[in-house]
């Protein structure tokens, strides 16, 4: 009888302890899917860069994004970034390729980044001939309230000596 009572008391305490736990369940780990989403955005933005469509290309950026591009001051906002890229896209020799070498997403599922190398061809302003720059880039993304990913910071710089 005492054994049964002890067993019932232990089960009741275990049930109460489990039922009173306020710890929320951990969020699901979406890092792999988030990294893939960022890679998909990079691929789509490259297609839009090849089409030289600054309006479509700018849709990948948050309204308050920052751009850190060679030869430009700090670009603040999607409109400034779009205008800077429209200048590149207007160049008949413009082309761009990217090779992501690393992409990571936060465990919280709200931020990701991609970094890698790029090759960009533009017209040399002095010689009027095509010239190719090779360099590296870093792009930071945040997840928006609608679940989409947008670029909040984009930086690239040439490997050429200054």
C-alpha positions as CSV (number, residue, x, y, z in Angstrom):
1,X,0.0,0.0,0.0
2,X,2.8,2.4,0.9
3,X,4.6,1.5,-2.3
4,X,1.5,2.2,-4.4
5,X,1.0,5.5,-2.6
6,X,4.6,6.5,-3.2
7,X,4.2,5.6,-6.8
8,X,1.1,7.7,-7.2
9,X,2.7,10.7,-5.4
10,X,5.8,10.4,-7.7
11,X,3.7,10.2,-10.8
12,X,1.6,13.2,-9.7
13,X,4.7,15.3,-9.0
14,X,6.2,14.3,-12.3
15,X,3.0,15.3,-14.1
16,X,2.8,18.6,-12.2
17,X,6.4,19.4,-12.9
18,X,6.0,18.7,-16.7
19,X,2.7,20.6,-16.8
20,X,4.1,23.7,-15.1
21,X,7.2,24.1,-17.2
22,X,7.1,27.5,-18.9
23,X,10.1,26.9,-21.2
24,X,9.0,27.4,-24.8
25,X,9.9,24.8,-27.3
26,X,13.1,25.8,-29.2
27,X,12.4,27.2,-32.7
28,X,13.1,24.8,-35.6
29,X,16.6,25.0,-37.1
30,X,16.0,26.6,-40.5
31,X,19.7,27.5,-41.2
32,X,20.1,25.2,-44.2
33,X,16.9,26.5,-45.8
34,X,17.8,30.1,-45.1
35,X,21.3,29.7,-46.7
36,X,19.6,28.1,-49.7
37,X,17.2,31.0,-49.9
38,X,20.1,33.5,-49.9
39,X,21.9,31.5,-52.7
40,X,18.7,31.5,-54.7
41,X,18.4,35.3,-54.4
42,X,22.0,35.7,-55.5
43,X,21.3,33.5,-58.6
44,X,18.2,35.5,-59.4
45,X,19.9,38.9,-58.9
46,X,22.7,37.8,-61.3
47,X,20.2,37.1,-64.0
48,X,18.7,40.6,-63.5
49,X,22.2,42.1,-63.6
50,X,22.8,40.3,-66.9
51,X,19.5,41.7,-68.1
52,X,20.7,45.2,-66.9
53,X,17.4,45.8,-65.2
54,X,18.1,48.2,-62.2
55,X,14.4,48.2,-61.1
56,X,14.2,44.5,-60.9
57,X,17.6,44.2,-59.4
58,X,16.8,46.7,-56.6
59,X,13.8,44.6,-55.5
60,X,16.3,42.4,-53.6
61,X,17.2,45.2,-51.3
62,X,15.5,46.5,-48.1
63,X,14.3,50.1,-48.2
64,X,17.0,51.1,-45.7
65,X,19.8,49.0,-47.2
66,X,23.4,50.2,-47.4
67,X,25.8,49.9,-50.3
68,X,29.5,50.1,-50.0
69,X,30.7,50.1,-53.6
70,X,34.1,51.2,-55.0
71,X,34.2,54.8,-56.1
72,X,30.9,55.7,-54.4
73,X,30.3,57.2,-51.0
74,X,28.1,55.4,-48.6
75,X,24.9,54.6,-50.4
76,X,21.9,54.8,-48.1
77,X,18.6,53.3,-49.1
78,X,17.3,51.2,-52.0
79,X,16.9,54.3,-54.3
80,X,20.6,55.3,-54.0
81,X,21.7,51.7,-54.6
82,X,19.4,51.4,-57.6
83,X,20.8,54.6,-59.1
84,X,24.4,53.5,-58.6
85,X,23.7,50.1,-60.3
86,X,21.8,51.8,-63.1
87,X,25.1,53.6,-64.0
88,X,26.9,50.2,-64.1
89,X,24.0,48.6,-66.1
90,X,24.1,51.5,-68.7
91,X,27.7,50.5,-69.6
92,X,27.6,48.3,-72.7
93,X,30.6,46.3,-71.5
94,X,29.1,45.6,-68.1
95,X,29.0,42.0,-67.0
96,X,29.1,40.4,-63.5
97,X,29.7,37.0,-62.1
98,X,29.8,35.9,-58.5
99,X,31.1,32.8,-56.8
100,X,29.9,32.4,-53.2
101,X,32.6,30.8,-51.1
102,X,30.7,31.0,-47.8
103,X,27.2,31.5,-46.7
104,X,25.8,31.3,-43.2
105,X,22.5,31.9,-41.4
106,X,21.8,32.8,-37.8
107,X,20.3,30.1,-35.6
108,X,17.5,32.5,-34.8
109,X,16.5,32.5,-38.5
110,X,16.5,36.3,-39.0
111,X,19.9,37.1,-40.5
112,X,22.2,35.5,-43.1
113,X,25.2,36.5,-45.1
114,X,27.1,35.4,-48.2
115,X,30.7,36.2,-49.2
116,X,32.7,35.3,-52.1
117,X,34.5,36.5,-55.2
118,X,33.3,38.4,-58.2
119,X,34.5,39.3,-61.7
120,X,33.1,42.5,-63.2
121,X,33.8,43.9,-66.6
122,X,33.2,47.7,-67.3
123,X,34.4,50.3,-69.7
124,X,37.7,52.0,-68.8
125,X,36.8,55.7,-68.6
126,X,40.2,56.7,-70.1
127,X,40.8,54.1,-72.8
128,X,37.1,53.4,-73.5
129,X,38.1,49.7,-73.7
130,X,36.6,46.9,-71.6
131,X,38.5,46.2,-68.3
132,X,37.9,43.4,-65.9
133,X,38.0,43.7,-62.1
134,X,38.3,40.8,-59.8
135,X,37.5,41.1,-56.1
136,X,35.5,40.0,-53.2
137,X,32.0,40.8,-51.8
138,X,30.0,40.5,-48.6
139,X,26.2,40.7,-48.6
140,X,24.1,40.7,-45.4
141,X,20.4,39.7,-45.5
142,X,17.6,39.9,-43.0
143,X,14.3,38.1,-43.0
144,X,11.4,40.4,-43.5
145,X,8.0,40.2,-41.8
146,X,6.5,38.5,-44.8
147,X,9.2,35.8,-44.7
148,X,11.2,37.0,-47.7
149,X,14.9,37.8,-47.5
150,X,16.2,41.3,-48.4
151,X,19.7,42.7,-48.6
152,X,20.5,45.2,-45.8
153,X,24.2,45.7,-46.6
154,X,26.2,45.0,-49.7
155,X,29.9,45.6,-50.1
156,X,32.4,44.7,-52.8
157,X,36.0,45.8,-53.5
158,X,38.6,45.1,-56.1
159,X,41.6,43.0,-55.6
160,X,43.6,45.5,-57.8
161,X,46.1,47.6,-55.9
162,X,45.1,51.1,-55.1
